[in-house]
Amino acid sequence: MGASVGAQVPGQRPMNRDALLDEIELEEGYKASLYIDTENLLTFAIGRCLERRPLTAAEWRTLYDRGWLTVNITHEGARYLEGIEADAVINALSSTLRGWQGLPYDAQAVLISMAYQLGIGGLLGFHNALAAAERHDWHTMAAEIRNSKLAKQTPARTERHAKRIEGLANG
């Protein structure tokens, strides 16, 4: 017998959660793929309208960790999402970092890539590297990028960034 839910009303039998879920599934139906519902809204699973009640980060994580969800995206779809995220990063950096407009393209590109990976807050933790960028001190900026936790997590990517920044001092 399933667990009882809700407040029990005197004289009524307790609500059985499992039976209730079975009833909802019978009415809604189960669909593994996204579909457009009768109100033209993206829906999936057992009537979960993703436009009215998107999955939370915790729900995504639970579904993924338990192997209950697989997600595929076309390359075009991934590029679309990448563009949205990159535009948001560029807008945030241009309004947050002093001297952003005066930075050379390669410095901007490295900072955009780092912010894309770490989030704006993560990039802003690179105080010394950002101060060096503001001064156009490319050797110090490259050294600060190399001397970071990020360099241990993604060494090849971080080394490419550091070399690109060093190229500004040499070119």
Secondary structure in CASP SS format (residue, H / E / C, confidence):
PFRMAT SS
TARGET T0000
AUTHOR 0000-0000-0000
METHOD secondary structure of the structure
MODEL  1
M C 1.00
G C 1.00
A C 1.00
S E 1.00
V E 1.00
G C 1.00
A C 1.00
Q C 1.00
V C 1.00
P C 1.00
G C 1.00
Q C 1.00
R C 1.00
P C 1.00
M E 1.00
N E 1.00
R H 1.00
D H 1.00
A H 1.00
L H 1.00
L H 1.00
D H 1.00
E H 1.00
I H 1.00
E H 1.00
L H 1.00
E H 1.00
E H 1.00
G C 1.00
Y C 1.00
K E 1.00
A E 1.00
S E 1.00
L E 1.00
Y E 1.00
I E 1.00
D C 1.00
T C 1.00
E C 1.00
N C 1.00
L C 1.00
L E 1.00
T E 1.00
F E 1.00
A E 1.00
I C 1.00
G C 1.00
R E 1.00
C E 1.00
L C 1.00
E C 1.00
R C 1.00
R C 1.00
P C 1.00
L C 1.00
T C 1.00
A H 1.00
A H 1.00
E H 1.00
W H 1.00
R H 1.00
T H 1.00
L H 1.00
Y H 1.00
D H 1.00
R C 1.00
G C 1.00
W C 1.00
L C 1.00
T C 1.00
V C 1.00
N C 1.00
I C 1.00
T C 1.00
H H 1.00
E H 1.00
G H 1.00
A H 1.00
R H 1.00
Y H 1.00
L H 1.00
E H 1.00
G H 1.00
I H 1.00
E H 1.00
A H 1.00
D H 1.00
A H 1.00
V H 1.00
I H 1.00
N H 1.00
A H 1.00
L H 1.00
S H 1.00
S H 1.00
T H 1.00
L C 1.00
R C 1.00
G C 1.00
W H 1.00
Q H 1.00
G H 1.00
L C 1.00
P C 1.00
Y H 1.00
D H 1.00
A H 1.00
Q H 1.00
A H 1.00
V H 1.00
L H 1.00
I H 1.00
S H 1.00
M H 1.00
A H 1.00
Y H 1.00
Q H 1.00
L H 1.00
G H 1.00
I H 1.00
G H 1.00
G H 1.00
L H 1.00
L H 1.00
G C 1.00
F C 1.00
H H 1.00
N H 1.00
A H 1.00
L H 1.00
A H 1.00
A H 1.00
A H 1.00
E H 1.00
R H 1.00
H C 1.00
D C 1.00
W H 1.00
H H 1.00
T H 1.00
M H 1.00
A H 1.00
A H 1.00
E H 1.00
I H 1.00
R H 1.00
N C 1.00
S C 1.00
K H 1.00
L H 1.00
A H 1.00
K H 1.00
Q H 1.00
T C 1.00
P H 1.00
A H 1.00
R H 1.00
T H 1.00
E H 1.00
R H 1.00
H H 1.00
A H 1.00
K H 1.00
R H 1.00
I H 1.00
E H 1.00
G H 1.00
L H 1.00
A H 1.00
N H 1.00
G C 1.00
END
